[in-house]
Amino acid sequence: MWPALKRGDQIEVAGATTMEPTADLSQVVVGSIVVARHPFVDGQLIVKRVTAICGDRVALRGDNWIESQDSAAFGSLGIDQIIGVVVAVERPPARAASRAAR
């Protein structure tokens, strides 16, 4: 799978007005791209795809799985570590134009 996001892309996260977890996580489903707190690096956020949900735990996987730091490396995360679901992506103009030409 090719990475859905690249450096320079800007994302909109549903309901996120702060970098605290959102109260409504009903939109978190398998396949969602989410912003979460890194489990080991204080203050660092990660953007990953949800691959499994089991109770109050989620498994996350990066689209670039060969180089990704994700649940394969650090295990599942508590749902309380999820900031929110990505609902929109804005790409830099040059990249957006090249995608449209495909």
C-alpha beads as a LAMMPS data file, in Angstrom:
LAMMPS data file: protein, C-alpha beads

102 atoms
101 bonds

1 atom types
1 bond types

-500.0 500.0 xlo xhi
-500.0 500.0 ylo yhi
-500.0 500.0 zlo zhi

Masses

1 110.0

Atoms # bond

1 1 1 0.000 0.000 0.000
2 1 1 1.386 3.430 -0.892
3 1 1 1.476 6.015 1.885
4 1 1 -1.723 8.065 1.937
5 1 1 0.099 11.020 3.476
6 1 1 3.445 12.594 2.749
7 1 1 5.541 15.288 4.357
8 1 1 3.967 18.675 3.627
9 1 1 0.376 17.408 3.584
10 1 1 -1.963 19.129 6.014
11 1 1 -4.684 17.168 7.756
12 1 1 -7.984 18.024 9.394
13 1 1 -8.886 15.943 12.425
14 1 1 -12.565 15.516 13.352
15 1 1 -13.449 17.327 16.541
16 1 1 -9.863 18.096 17.500
17 1 1 -9.482 21.615 18.840
18 1 1 -6.616 20.665 21.135
19 1 1 -4.156 17.822 21.108
20 1 1 -6.167 16.050 23.790
21 1 1 -8.197 12.939 22.948
22 1 1 -11.656 13.698 21.615
23 1 1 -14.691 12.668 23.629
24 1 1 -16.442 11.077 20.626
25 1 1 -14.391 8.236 19.222
26 1 1 -17.326 6.557 17.487
27 1 1 -15.707 7.411 14.139
28 1 1 -12.685 5.222 14.937
29 1 1 -13.186 2.146 12.759
30 1 1 -10.838 -0.297 11.055
31 1 1 -9.346 1.541 8.072
32 1 1 -9.570 5.011 9.647
33 1 1 -6.480 7.189 9.599
34 1 1 -6.017 8.593 13.096
35 1 1 -3.767 10.937 15.027
36 1 1 -2.523 9.377 18.259
37 1 1 -0.030 10.038 20.996
38 1 1 3.218 8.113 20.576
39 1 1 3.315 5.552 23.400
40 1 1 6.987 6.122 24.271
41 1 1 7.882 9.647 23.110
42 1 1 6.268 12.345 25.251
43 1 1 4.597 15.065 23.183
44 1 1 5.068 13.291 19.834
45 1 1 2.027 12.585 17.691
46 1 1 1.766 9.845 15.089
47 1 1 -0.584 9.448 12.129
48 1 1 -1.440 5.822 11.369
49 1 1 -4.200 3.607 9.996
50 1 1 -6.373 1.538 12.372
51 1 1 -5.996 -2.177 11.568
52 1 1 -7.874 -3.714 14.506
53 1 1 -10.022 -2.731 17.470
54 1 1 -10.353 -5.014 20.474
55 1 1 -12.337 -3.541 23.344
56 1 1 -10.589 -0.337 24.401
57 1 1 -7.378 -1.095 22.456
58 1 1 -6.490 -0.290 18.833
59 1 1 -3.783 -1.638 16.559
60 1 1 -2.194 0.921 14.252
61 1 1 -0.162 0.374 11.108
62 1 1 1.713 2.815 8.920
63 1 1 1.028 2.630 5.188
64 1 1 4.796 2.531 4.639
65 1 1 5.039 -0.576 6.801
66 1 1 8.712 -1.277 6.041
67 1 1 9.821 1.942 7.759
68 1 1 6.859 2.583 10.055
69 1 1 6.941 2.724 13.835
70 1 1 3.538 1.291 14.631
71 1 1 1.796 -1.446 16.618
72 1 1 4.155 -4.017 15.113
73 1 1 6.885 -2.272 17.134
74 1 1 5.044 -0.957 20.203
75 1 1 1.865 -3.036 20.492
76 1 1 -1.698 -1.823 20.615
77 1 1 -2.671 1.540 22.075
78 1 1 -5.459 2.417 24.453
79 1 1 -8.331 4.199 22.750
80 1 1 -7.582 7.097 25.124
81 1 1 -4.359 7.698 23.161
82 1 1 -6.315 8.548 19.988
83 1 1 -6.628 12.295 19.387
84 1 1 -9.065 11.956 16.502
85 1 1 -9.847 10.702 13.014
86 1 1 -8.388 12.355 9.905
87 1 1 -11.311 13.624 7.812
88 1 1 -9.528 15.727 5.176
89 1 1 -6.093 16.018 3.585
90 1 1 -4.783 19.111 1.824
91 1 1 -1.787 18.518 -0.405
92 1 1 0.709 21.117 -1.619
93 1 1 -0.393 22.493 -5.031
94 1 1 2.369 20.765 -7.045
95 1 1 1.604 17.373 -5.546
96 1 1 -2.160 17.809 -5.899
97 1 1 -1.722 18.646 -9.607
98 1 1 0.440 15.569 -10.235
99 1 1 -2.180 13.308 -8.578
100 1 1 -4.945 14.826 -10.712
101 1 1 -2.980 14.083 -13.899
102 1 1 -2.911 10.315 -13.190

Bonds

1 1 1 2
2 1 2 3
3 1 3 4
4 1 4 5
5 1 5 6
6 1 6 7
7 1 7 8
8 1 8 9
9 1 9 10
10 1 10 11
11 1 11 12
12 1 12 13
13 1 13 14
14 1 14 15
15 1 15 16
16 1 16 17
17 1 17 18
18 1 18 19
19 1 19 20
20 1 20 21
21 1 21 22
22 1 22 23
23 1 23 24
24 1 24 25
25 1 25 26
26 1 26 27
27 1 27 28
28 1 28 29
29 1 29 30
30 1 30 31
31 1 31 32
32 1 32 33
33 1 33 34
34 1 34 35
35 1 35 36
36 1 36 37
37 1 37 38
38 1 38 39
39 1 39 40
40 1 40 41
41 1 41 42
42 1 42 43
43 1 43 44
44 1 44 45
45 1 45 46
46 1 46 47
47 1 47 48
48 1 48 49
49 1 49 50
50 1 50 51
51 1 51 52
52 1 52 53
53 1 53 54
54 1 54 55
55 1 55 56
56 1 56 57
57 1 57 58
58 1 58 59
59 1 59 60
60 1 60 61
61 1 61 62
62 1 62 63
63 1 63 64
64 1 64 65
65 1 65 66
66 1 66 67
67 1 67 68
68 1 68 69
69 1 69 70
70 1 70 71
71 1 71 72
72 1 72 73
73 1 73 74
74 1 74 75
75 1 75 76
76 1 76 77
77 1 77 78
78 1 78 79
79 1 79 80
80 1 80 81
81 1 81 82
82 1 82 83
83 1 83 84
84 1 84 85
85 1 85 86
86 1 86 87
87 1 87 88
88 1 88 89
89 1 89 90
90 1 90 91
91 1 91 92
92 1 92 93
93 1 93 94
94 1 94 95
95 1 95 96
96 1 96 97
97 1 97 98
98 1 98 99
99 1 99 100
100 1 100 101
101 1 101 102
